[in-house]
Amino acid sequence: MANKPKLSEEDQARVDEFLKSGYNRTEKKPYRPLLLLLVLWIVVTALGAMAYWLTQSAGIL
């Protein structure tokens, strides 16, 4: 099979121009791994505390 382009050269040029224009591009906030670690630590601690409280109130421990 021959590598036949799916778009004409004119259409491909328009697609390339659109992709280079940055349409709908948004600014991203910087990645903050320490904040993510803090949030995860808080969630895990809260779930652990809740599990401990539930076992205490049920008389399991």
HELIX and SHEET records of a PDB file:
HELIX    1   1 GLU A    9  SER A   21  1                                  13    
HELIX    2   2 PRO A   33  ALA A   58  1                                  26    
END                                                                             
